[in-house]
Amino acid sequence: MVEVTVARLGLDSSTNSYVVILREKNGKRLLPIWIGQPEAESIVMQMNHVKRERPLTHDLCKAIIVGLGGTLRRVNITRVQNSTYYAELQIEGSNGTVAFDARPSDSIAIALRLDAPIFAPGTLLSALDTDEEESDDEDLDLTPPSSTELSAEQLKAYLENLRPEDFGKFNP
């Protein structure tokens, strides 16, 4: 397993689906995972420290884990099967560590809230397309428009302007 970080979110124009791009920590290999709009919004909100008046589902998951005295030790993206990605949350509590099956998008959103590391099998990571200009960290702008709280329309517009194609071609 290789530790990865969230590098970018974007919209796949061919499927009109959101994509979270995970990047190998201290490396250049990538893992794109297609996710739903609510999860994309939750991830980008957490990355940009945008708070809502009421907790979102992933905020509630964090509160439950912490409230029960648990610690999210790590998230593992475990496999892809029939174009579906699988993940697990490894939560440590008073009875030891328990692995919970979860969607990668939810797992990532929760991991970001609890500062937990995210891991993926090295076999799922792809190298950047060498024919295209490589992106550096300055190109990974995750800053939304200036505002203490974004409207749903502003957040959707922000996510739609991010392009996963900047990172090369992927085959899930």
C-alpha positions as CSV (number, residue, x, y, z in Angstrom):
1,M,0.0,0.0,0.0
2,V,1.2,3.5,-0.9
3,E,0.2,6.6,1.0
4,V,-1.7,9.1,-1.2
5,T,-3.1,12.6,-0.8
6,V,-5.9,14.5,-2.4
7,A,-4.3,16.4,-5.2
8,R,-7.3,17.8,-7.0
9,L,-11.0,17.6,-7.8
10,G,-12.5,18.0,-11.2
11,L,-15.4,17.2,-13.6
12,D,-15.0,14.5,-16.2
13,S,-16.8,16.1,-19.1
14,S,-17.2,12.8,-20.9
15,T,-19.3,11.3,-18.1
16,N,-20.4,14.6,-16.3
17,S,-19.1,13.0,-13.1
18,Y,-16.8,14.4,-10.5
19,V,-13.3,13.0,-10.1
20,V,-11.1,13.1,-7.1
21,I,-7.4,12.8,-8.1
22,L,-5.2,11.1,-5.4
23,R,-1.5,11.6,-5.8
24,E,1.2,9.3,-4.4
25,K,2.7,11.1,-1.4
26,N,6.2,12.3,-2.4
27,G,5.6,10.9,-5.9
28,K,4.0,11.5,-9.2
29,R,1.7,8.6,-9.7
30,L,-2.0,9.3,-9.6
31,L,-5.3,7.5,-8.9
32,P,-8.5,9.1,-10.2
33,I,-11.7,8.0,-8.6
34,W,-15.1,9.0,-10.0
35,I,-17.4,10.3,-7.2
36,G,-20.8,11.9,-6.7
37,Q,-21.5,15.6,-6.4
38,P,-22.3,15.6,-2.7
39,E,-19.1,13.8,-1.8
40,A,-17.1,16.2,-4.1
41,E,-18.7,19.2,-2.4
42,S,-17.9,17.7,1.0
43,I,-14.3,17.0,0.2
44,V,-13.6,20.5,-1.3
45,M,-15.4,22.2,1.6
46,Q,-13.2,20.4,4.1
47,M,-10.0,21.1,2.1
48,N,-10.9,24.8,2.1
49,H,-12.1,25.0,5.7
50,V,-15.6,26.0,4.6
51,K,-18.1,25.4,7.5
52,R,-21.8,25.0,7.3
53,E,-24.2,26.1,10.0
54,R,-25.3,22.5,10.4
55,P,-23.0,19.4,10.2
56,L,-22.9,17.4,6.9
57,T,-22.9,13.6,7.0
58,H,-19.1,13.4,7.0
59,D,-19.0,15.9,9.9
60,L,-21.5,13.7,11.8
61,C,-19.3,10.6,11.1
62,K,-16.3,12.5,12.6
63,A,-18.4,13.5,15.7
64,I,-19.5,9.9,16.2
65,I,-16.0,8.4,15.9
66,V,-14.5,11.0,18.3
67,G,-17.5,11.0,20.6
68,L,-17.2,7.2,21.1
69,G,-13.5,7.6,21.9
70,G,-12.4,6.1,18.5
71,T,-9.5,7.1,16.3
72,L,-9.5,6.8,12.5
73,R,-6.1,5.2,12.0
74,R,-6.2,5.1,8.2
75,V,-8.3,4.7,5.1
76,N,-7.4,2.0,2.6
77,I,-8.6,2.2,-1.0
78,T,-8.6,-1.6,-1.3
79,R,-9.5,-2.5,-4.9
80,V,-11.4,-1.7,-8.0
81,Q,-13.8,-4.3,-9.4
82,N,-16.1,-3.8,-12.4
83,S,-15.2,0.0,-12.4
84,T,-16.3,0.2,-8.8
85,Y,-13.8,1.3,-6.2
86,Y,-13.8,-0.1,-2.7
87,A,-12.4,1.3,0.6
88,E,-12.3,0.6,4.3
89,L,-12.1,2.8,7.4
90,Q,-9.8,1.4,10.1
91,I,-11.1,2.7,13.4
92,E,-9.4,2.0,16.6
93,G,-11.5,1.9,19.8
94,S,-11.5,0.4,23.2
95,N,-12.0,-3.1,21.6
96,G,-9.1,-2.8,19.2
97,T,-9.1,-1.8,15.5
98,V,-12.2,-2.6,13.4
99,A,-12.3,-2.2,9.5
100,F,-15.5,-0.8,8.1
101,D,-16.4,-1.2,4.4
102,A,-17.1,2.2,2.9
103,R,-17.1,4.1,-0.4
104,P,-13.8,5.7,-1.2
105,S,-15.5,9.1,-1.6
106,D,-17.0,9.0,1.9
107,S,-13.7,7.5,3.3
108,I,-11.7,10.4,1.8
109,A,-14.1,13.0,3.2
110,I,-13.9,11.5,6.7
111,A,-10.1,11.1,6.5
112,L,-9.7,14.7,5.7
113,R,-11.8,15.7,8.7
114,L,-9.8,13.5,11.1
115,D,-6.4,14.1,9.5
116,A,-6.0,10.4,8.8
117,P,-3.7,9.0,6.2
118,I,-5.1,7.5,3.0
119,F,-3.5,4.4,1.3
120,A,-4.0,2.7,-2.1
121,P,-2.4,-0.3,-3.7
122,G,0.5,0.7,-5.9
123,T,-1.0,-1.3,-8.7
124,L,-3.9,1.1,-9.0
125,L,-1.7,4.2,-9.4
126,S,-0.9,5.5,-12.9
127,A,2.1,7.6,-14.0
128,L,1.5,11.0,-15.5
129,D,1.3,10.9,-19.3
130,T,4.8,11.9,-20.4
131,D,3.6,13.4,-23.6
132,E,1.7,16.1,-21.8
133,E,3.3,18.9,-19.7
134,E,3.6,17.8,-16.1
135,S,1.8,19.8,-13.4
136,D,3.6,21.0,-10.4
137,D,2.1,21.8,-7.0
138,E,1.4,25.4,-8.0
139,D,-1.1,24.1,-10.6
140,L,-3.1,22.2,-7.9
141,D,-5.2,25.2,-6.9
142,L,-8.0,24.1,-4.6
143,T,-8.9,27.5,-3.4
144,P,-12.6,28.3,-4.1
145,P,-13.9,31.8,-4.7
146,S,-13.5,34.2,-1.8
147,S,-16.3,33.7,0.7
148,T,-16.8,32.3,4.2
149,E,-19.6,30.1,2.9
150,L,-20.2,29.1,-0.7
151,S,-23.6,28.6,-2.1
152,A,-24.4,25.3,-3.8
153,E,-24.2,27.1,-7.2
154,Q,-20.9,28.7,-6.5
155,L,-19.4,25.4,-5.3
156,K,-20.8,23.5,-8.3
157,A,-19.3,26.2,-10.7
158,Y,-16.0,25.9,-8.9
159,L,-15.9,22.1,-9.2
160,E,-16.9,22.2,-12.9
161,N,-14.0,24.4,-13.8
162,L,-11.4,21.9,-12.4
163,R,-10.2,19.5,-15.2
164,P,-8.8,16.1,-14.5
165,E,-7.5,16.1,-18.0
166,D,-4.6,18.3,-16.8
167,F,-3.1,15.1,-15.2
168,G,-3.1,12.9,-18.3
169,K,-5.1,10.0,-19.5
170,F,-6.5,7.4,-17.0
171,N,-8.0,3.9,-17.4
172,P,-10.1,3.0,-14.4
